[in-house]
């Protein structure tokens, strides 16, 4: 049976968050309700403790009565690059992470040997000096119209999460994904909101400790640029509307 402090603290967390025993059980992957845990009939599993940490930043030591720090200090969460590569002259490289490589990036983020498979180059442009940059390929359409699938973004490393701006785009490396999003930090909240420019994708909330790295998008490389101008698009639209009008008028005349 768990000690009394643990049971009280577990129950207090659920009540503070406003969940019923059934709702809390579903969130934590527990069968039916958390009633048996709160009564001490069922042992608090490591999986539940891990979920409390992952979802609500609850300090496991606090939960077991061994610390008075209820939440882990996420302010110290490091989002700086875990690995930086250099060329033969010890100059820092700009590593390119394509969409396929991005799938394995979170798991290999600190593995120096993994980075050797990725192309790297030096871009002799003043804007890319005096900072660490990395290239990431955009996958999906969540950042339309600014970024198209297949585009590349050149992004600058961010040292601390407090340095993010709501007016910029970022490459956010989570524990299981690499995303390009806007970042907002709601006032008086420990949550971070990731926002897509494409309104078909709803925003979602994460905790700071779920972030491994943040890169601020500074520029993009796009391919397949067409010579269509806004006037050209307007002309196409006018022609399409005129064609539609003629079809409608033709149907009315024939009816």
Protein Blocks (a to p, Z undefined) as FASTA:
>chain_A
ZZfklmmmmmmmmmmnopafklmmmmnopahiaklmmnopaccdfklmmmmmmmnopafk
lmnopafbfbacfklpcfbdfbdcddfkopacdddddfklmmmmmmmmmmmklmmmpccd
dddbfklgoiacdddddedjklcckbcghiacdddddfbfklpcfkbccddddfkbccdd
dddddehiabdcdddfblkbccddddfklpmbdcddfbdcdehiafbdfklmmmmmmmmm
mmmmmmmmmmmmmZZ
